[in-house]
């Protein structure tokens, strides 16, 4: 009988030691989970723009500078939009826009965004991309933004389109 009790106590003790060991391996001194990897070293830098985007940026910037407007690039939709206060399924609405961005946003002197420019390339011909573009365009238009899709920046044409939106002051 005593041998059985000792046997169970030894098994219980070994089990407790195993649990303590596993717990110490899974948690660090701050009581936070320990990751196997150092995620801070798993990245490398990359270019912000493709060559096509960089060329477009410089052309658009020259126009916006001449009109005393502000140009921003790669702006998240979440920075331009938010679900209405009493909308049903608010989280669902947030989820539809949270991972999307637009190529360029042009703001007036008070930094009010007015014009969205999407730089289209061949990837915009794919079915999924067309659906994404149609959704994003509809949302932006419903919120009062002017949306321009361009393949290559034609400075004179773009300037005329911007002048129709922004009041030009001399």
C-alpha positions as protocol buffer text, in pm:
chain_id: "A"
residue {
  index: 1
  type: UNK
  ca { x: 0 y: 0 z: 0 }
}
residue {
  index: 2
  type: UNK
  ca { x: 274 y: 248 z: 94 }
}
residue {
  index: 3
  type: UNK
  ca { x: 464 y: 150 z: -219 }
}
residue {
  index: 4
  type: UNK
  ca { x: 159 y: 237 z: -428 }
}
residue {
  index: 5
  type: UNK
  ca { x: 125 y: 579 z: -260 }
}
residue {
  index: 6
  type: UNK
  ca { x: 495 y: 648 z: -316 }
}
residue {
  index: 7
  type: UNK
  ca { x: 459 y: 540 z: -678 }
}
residue {
  index: 8
  type: UNK
  ca { x: 164 y: 780 z: -731 }
}
residue {
  index: 9
  type: UNK
  ca { x: 346 y: 1063 z: -550 }
}
residue {
  index: 10
  type: UNK
  ca { x: 651 y: 1013 z: -774 }
}
residue {
  index: 11
  type: UNK
  ca { x: 433 y: 1015 z: -1086 }
}
residue {
  index: 12
  type: UNK
  ca { x: 250 y: 1327 z: -960 }
}
residue {
  index: 13
  type: UNK
  ca { x: 582 y: 1496 z: -875 }
}
residue {
  index: 14
  type: UNK
  ca { x: 728 y: 1413 z: -1216 }
}
residue {
  index: 15
  type: UNK
  ca { x: 412 y: 1549 z: -1379 }
}
residue {
  index: 16
  type: UNK
  ca { x: 439 y: 1875 z: -1178 }
}
residue {
  index: 17
  type: UNK
  ca { x: 805 y: 1913 z: -1274 }
}
residue {
  index: 18
  type: UNK
  ca { x: 718 y: 1855 z: -1640 }
}
residue {
  index: 19
  type: UNK
  ca { x: 440 y: 2117 z: -1626 }
}
residue {
  index: 20
  type: UNK
  ca { x: 673 y: 2369 z: -1456 }
}
residue {
  index: 21
  type: UNK
  ca { x: 944 y: 2303 z: -1714 }
}
residue {
  index: 22
  type: UNK
  ca { x: 707 y: 2344 z: -2009 }
}
residue {
  index: 23
  type: UNK
  ca { x: 559 y: 2658 z: -1856 }
}
residue {
  index: 24
  type: UNK
  ca { x: 903 y: 2813 z: -1812 }
}
residue {
  index: 25
  type: UNK
  ca { x: 990 y: 2733 z: -2175 }
}
residue {
  index: 26
  type: UNK
  ca { x: 671 y: 2897 z: -2303 }
}
residue {
  index: 27
  type: UNK
  ca { x: 695 y: 3214 z: -2097 }
}
residue {
  index: 28
  type: UNK
  ca { x: 972 y: 3465 z: -2046 }
}
residue {
  index: 29
  type: UNK
  ca { x: 1040 y: 3676 z: -1739 }
}
residue {
  index: 30
  type: UNK
  ca { x: 764 y: 3924 z: -1838 }
}
residue {
  index: 31
  type: UNK
  ca { x: 514 y: 3637 z: -1843 }
}
residue {
  index: 32
  type: UNK
  ca { x: 470 y: 3676 z: -2219 }
}
residue {
  index: 33
  type: UNK
  ca { x: 486 y: 3393 z: -2472 }
}
residue {
  index: 34
  type: UNK
  ca { x: 836 y: 3328 z: -2603 }
}
residue {
  index: 35
  type: UNK
  ca { x: 851 y: 3310 z: -2982 }
}
residue {
  index: 36
  type: UNK
  ca { x: 1095 y: 3071 z: -3140 }
}
residue {
  index: 37
  type: UNK
  ca { x: 1194 y: 3340 z: -3390 }
}
residue {
  index: 38
  type: UNK
  ca { x: 1318 y: 3694 z: -3354 }
}
residue {
  index: 39
  type: UNK
  ca { x: 1062 y: 3863 z: -3576 }
}
residue {
  index: 40
  type: UNK
  ca { x: 1255 y: 4192 z: -3566 }
}
residue {
  index: 41
  type: UNK
  ca { x: 1522 y: 4037 z: -3790 }
}
residue {
  index: 42
  type: UNK
  ca { x: 1292 y: 3871 z: -4043 }
}
residue {
  index: 43
  type: UNK
  ca { x: 1251 y: 4171 z: -4273 }
}
residue {
  index: 44
  type: UNK
  ca { x: 1444 y: 4363 z: -4534 }
}
residue {
  index: 45
  type: UNK
  ca { x: 1380 y: 4709 z: -4674 }
}
residue {
  index: 46
  type: UNK
  ca { x: 1224 y: 4755 z: -5014 }
}
residue {
  index: 47
  type: UNK
  ca { x: 1152 y: 5038 z: -5253 }
}
residue {
  index: 48
  type: UNK
  ca { x: 840 y: 5238 z: -5175 }
}
residue {
  index: 49
  type: UNK
  ca { x: 757 y: 5282 z: -5545 }
}
residue {
  index: 50
  type: UNK
  ca { x: 793 y: 5081 z: -5860 }
}
residue {
  index: 51
  type: UNK
  ca { x: 968 y: 5268 z: -6144 }
}
residue {
  index: 52
  type: UNK
  ca { x: 629 y: 5343 z: -6301 }
}
residue {
  index: 53
  type: UNK
  ca { x: 492 y: 5479 z: -5971 }
}
residue {
  index: 54
  type: UNK
  ca { x: 805 y: 5686 z: -5912 }
}
residue {
  index: 55
  type: UNK
  ca { x: 782 y: 5845 z: -6257 }
}
residue {
  index: 56
  type: UNK
  ca { x: 411 y: 5919 z: -6205 }
}
residue {
  index: 57
  type: UNK
  ca { x: 480 y: 6065 z: -5859 }
}
residue {
  index: 58
  type: UNK
  ca { x: 731 y: 6316 z: -5996 }
}
residue {
  index: 59
  type: UNK
  ca { x: 496 y: 6426 z: -6275 }
}
residue {
  index: 60
  type: UNK
  ca { x: 198 y: 6462 z: -6041 }
}
residue {
  index: 61
  type: UNK
  ca { x: 412 y: 6640 z: -5781 }
}
residue {
  index: 62
  type: UNK
  ca { x: 524 y: 6899 z: -6036 }
}
residue {
  index: 63
  type: UNK
  ca { x: 159 y: 6972 z: -6113 }
}
residue {
  index: 64
  type: UNK
  ca { x: 43 y: 6983 z: -5750 }
}
residue {
  index: 65
  type: UNK
  ca { x: 337 y: 7205 z: -5653 }
}
residue {
  index: 66
  type: UNK
  ca { x: 250 y: 7451 z: -5930 }
}
residue {
  index: 67
  type: UNK
  ca { x: -110 y: 7460 z: -5803 }
}
residue {
  index: 68
  type: UNK
  ca { x: -10 y: 7483 z: -5435 }
}
residue {
  index: 69
  type: UNK
  ca { x: -172 y: 7149 z: -5357 }
}
residue {
  index: 70
  type: UNK
  ca { x: -43 y: 6859 z: -5150 }
}
residue {
  index: 71
  type: UNK
  ca { x: 33 y: 6513 z: -5285 }
}
residue {
  index: 72
  type: UNK
  ca { x: 38 y: 6198 z: -5073 }
}
residue {
  index: 73
  type: UNK
  ca { x: 121 y: 5849 z: -5192 }
}
residue {
  index: 74
  type: UNK
  ca { x: 6 y: 5501 z: -5091 }
}
residue {
  index: 75
  type: UNK
  ca { x: -268 y: 5619 z: -4859 }
}
residue {
  index: 76
  type: UNK
  ca { x: -477 y: 5358 z: -4678 }
}
residue {
  index: 77
  type: UNK
  ca { x: -851 y: 5374 z: -4737 }
}
residue {
  index: 78
  type: UNK
  ca { x: -887 y: 5360 z: -4360 }
}
residue {
  index: 79
  type: UNK
  ca { x: -715 y: 5702 z: -4348 }
}
residue {
  index: 80
  type: UNK
  ca { x: -972 y: 5845 z: -4591 }
}
residue {
  index: 81
  type: UNK
  ca { x: -1289 y: 5668 z: -4480 }
}
residue {
  index: 82
  type: UNK
  ca { x: -1468 y: 5533 z: -4178 }
}
residue {
  index: 83
  type: UNK
  ca { x: -1797 y: 5350 z: -4136 }
}
residue {
  index: 84
  type: UNK
  ca { x: -2096 y: 5569 z: -4055 }
}
residue {
  index: 85
  type: UNK
  ca { x: -2188 y: 5585 z: -3685 }
}
residue {
  index: 86
  type: UNK
  ca { x: -2512 y: 5386 z: -3692 }
}
residue {
  index: 87
  type: UNK
  ca { x: -2426 y: 5148 z: -3974 }
}
residue {
  index: 88
  type: UNK
  ca { x: -2514 y: 4783 z: -3932 }
}
residue {
  index: 89
  type: UNK
  ca { x: -2212 y: 4549 z: -3922 }
}
residue {
  index: 90
  type: UNK
  ca { x: -1954 y: 4820 z: -3855 }
}
residue {
  index: 91
  type: UNK
  ca { x: -1669 y: 4569 z: -3820 }
}
residue {
  index: 92
  type: UNK
  ca { x: -1761 y: 4415 z: -4154 }
}
residue {
  index: 93
  type: UNK
  ca { x: -1743 y: 4757 z: -4317 }
}
residue {
  index: 94
  type: UNK
  ca { x: -1404 y: 4822 z: -4157 }
}
residue {
  index: 95
  type: UNK
  ca { x: -1278 y: 4486 z: -4278 }
}
residue {
  index: 96
  type: UNK
  ca { x: -1373 y: 4565 z: -4638 }
}
residue {
  index: 97
  type: UNK
  ca { x: -1134 y: 4864 z: -4648 }
}
residue {
  index: 98
  type: UNK
  ca { x: -865 y: 4801 z: -4389 }
}
residue {
  index: 99
  type: UNK
  ca { x: -606 y: 4632 z: -4611 }
}
residue {
  index: 100
  type: UNK
  ca { x: -659 y: 4853 z: -4917 }
}
residue {
  index: 101
  type: UNK
  ca { x: -478 y: 5167 z: -5027 }
}
residue {
  index: 102
  type: UNK
  ca { x: -489 y: 5411 z: -5316 }
}
residue {
  index: 103
  type: UNK
  ca { x: -186 y: 5521 z: -5512 }
}
residue {
  index: 104
  type: UNK
  ca { x: -212 y: 5900 z: -5477 }
}
residue {
  index: 105
  type: UNK
  ca { x: -426 y: 6149 z: -5285 }
}
residue {
  index: 106
  type: UNK
  ca { x: -433 y: 6519 z: -5368 }
}
residue {
  index: 107
  type: UNK
  ca { x: -535 y: 6763 z: -5096 }
}
residue {
  index: 108
  type: UNK
  ca { x: -615 y: 7133 z: -5095 }
}
residue {
  index: 109
  type: UNK
  ca { x: -427 y: 7394 z: -4891 }
}
residue {
  index: 110
  type: UNK
  ca { x: -618 y: 7294 z: -4577 }
}
residue {
  index: 111
  type: UNK
  ca { x: -511 y: 6931 z: -4632 }
}
residue {
  index: 112
  type: UNK
  ca { x: -863 y: 6823 z: -4724 }
}
residue {
  index: 113
  type: UNK
  ca { x: -841 y: 6524 z: -4956 }
}
residue {
  index: 114
  type: UNK
  ca { x: -1036 y: 6582 z: -5278 }
}
residue {
  index: 115
  type: UNK
  ca { x: -887 y: 6374 z: -5561 }
}
residue {
  index: 116
  type: UNK
  ca { x: -779 y: 6012 z: -5563 }
}
residue {
  index: 117
  type: UNK
  ca { x: -551 y: 5888 z: -5841 }
}
residue {
  index: 118
  type: UNK
  ca { x: -517 y: 5520 z: -5915 }
}
residue {
  index: 119
  type: UNK
  ca { x: -226 y: 5440 z: -6141 }
}
residue {
  index: 120
  type: UNK
  ca { x: -349 y: 5152 z: -6353 }
}
residue {
  index: 121
  type: UNK
  ca { x: -121 y: 4895 z: -6510 }
}
residue {
  index: 122
  type: UNK
  ca { x: -189 y: 4555 z: -6664 }
}
residue {
  index: 123
  type: UNK
  ca { x: -267 y: 4404 z: -6322 }
}
residue {
  index: 124
  type: UNK
  ca { x: -587 y: 4610 z: -6319 }
}
residue {
  index: 125
  type: UNK
  ca { x: -722 y: 4393 z: -6604 }
}
residue {
  index: 126
  type: UNK
  ca { x: -754 y: 4085 z: -6382 }
}
residue {
  index: 127
  type: UNK
  ca { x: -1110 y: 3996 z: -6276 }
}
residue {
  index: 128
  type: UNK
  ca { x: -1035 y: 4021 z: -5903 }
}
residue {
  index: 129
  type: UNK
  ca { x: -864 y: 4357 z: -5950 }
}
residue {
  index: 130
  type: UNK
  ca { x: -1154 y: 4493 z: -6156 }
}
residue {
  index: 131
  type: UNK
  ca { x: -1392 y: 4393 z: -5875 }
}
residue {
  index: 132
  type: UNK
  ca { x: -1164 y: 4554 z: -5616 }
}
residue {
  index: 133
  type: UNK
  ca { x: -1135 y: 4875 z: -5823 }
}
residue {
  index: 134
  type: UNK
  ca { x: -1512 y: 4893 z: -5876 }
}
residue {
  index: 135
  type: UNK
  ca { x: -1576 y: 4852 z: -5503 }
}
residue {
  index: 136
  type: UNK
  ca { x: -1313 y: 5109 z: -5402 }
}
residue {
  index: 137
  type: UNK
  ca { x: -1432 y: 5357 z: -5666 }
}
residue {
  index: 138
  type: UNK
  ca { x: -1795 y: 5325 z: -5552 }
}
residue {
  index: 139
  type: UNK
  ca { x: -1702 y: 5378 z: -5187 }
}
residue {
  index: 140
  type: UNK
  ca { x: -1481 y: 5679 z: -5264 }
}
residue {
  index: 141
  type: UNK
  ca { x: -1741 y: 5837 z: -5493 }
}
residue {
  index: 142
  type: UNK
  ca { x: -2012 y: 5787 z: -5228 }
}
residue {
  index: 143
  type: UNK
  ca { x: -1789 y: 5976 z: -4985 }
}
residue {
  index: 144
  type: UNK
  ca { x: -1745 y: 6270 z: -5224 }
}
residue {
  index: 145
  type: UNK
  ca { x: -1399 y: 6205 z: -5366 }
}
residue {
  index: 146
  type: UNK
  ca { x: -1314 y: 6244 z: -5735 }
}
residue {
  index: 147
  type: UNK
  ca { x: -1142 y: 5928 z: -5858 }
}
residue {
  index: 148
  type: UNK
  ca { x: -910 y: 5928 z: -6158 }
}
residue {
  index: 149
  type: UNK
  ca { x: -771 y: 5612 z: -6315 }
}
residue {
  index: 150
  type: UNK
  ca { x: -468 y: 5677 z: -6532 }
}
residue {
  index: 151
  type: UNK
  ca { x: -212 y: 5455 z: -6701 }
}
residue {
  index: 152
  type: UNK
  ca { x: 42 y: 5727 z: -6775 }
}
residue {
  index: 153
  type: UNK
  ca { x: 40 y: 6080 z: -6642 }
}
residue {
  index: 154
  type: UNK
  ca { x: -34 y: 6333 z: -6915 }
}
residue {
  index: 155
  type: UNK
  ca { x: 55 y: 6658 z: -6734 }
}
residue {
  index: 156
  type: UNK
  ca { x: -167 y: 6899 z: -6930 }
}
residue {
  index: 157
  type: UNK
  ca { x: -470 y: 6671 z: -6914 }
}
residue {
  index: 158
  type: UNK
  ca { x: -423 y: 6601 z: -6543 }
}
residue {
  index: 159
  type: UNK
  ca { x: -375 y: 6970 z: -6465 }
}
residue {
  index: 160
  type: UNK
  ca { x: -704 y: 7053 z: -6641 }
}
residue {
  index: 161
  type: UNK
  ca { x: -884 y: 6782 z: -6443 }
}
residue {
  index: 162
  type: UNK
  ca { x: -740 y: 6914 z: -6117 }
}
residue {
  index: 163
  type: UNK
  ca { x: -832 y: 7272 z: -6204 }
}
residue {
  index: 164
  type: UNK
  ca { x: -1193 y: 7160 z: -6243 }
}
residue {
  index: 165
  type: UNK
  ca { x: -1187 y: 7036 z: -5882 }
}
residue {
  index: 166
  type: UNK
  ca { x: -966 y: 7291 z: -5706 }
}
residue {
  index: 167
  type: UNK
  ca { x: -1005 y: 7666 z: -5713 }
}
residue {
  index: 168
  type: UNK
  ca { x: -683 y: 7804 z: -5854 }
}
residue {
  index: 169
  type: UNK
  ca { x: -549 y: 8119 z: -5688 }
}
residue {
  index: 170
  type: UNK
  ca { x: -284 y: 8333 z: -5849 }
}
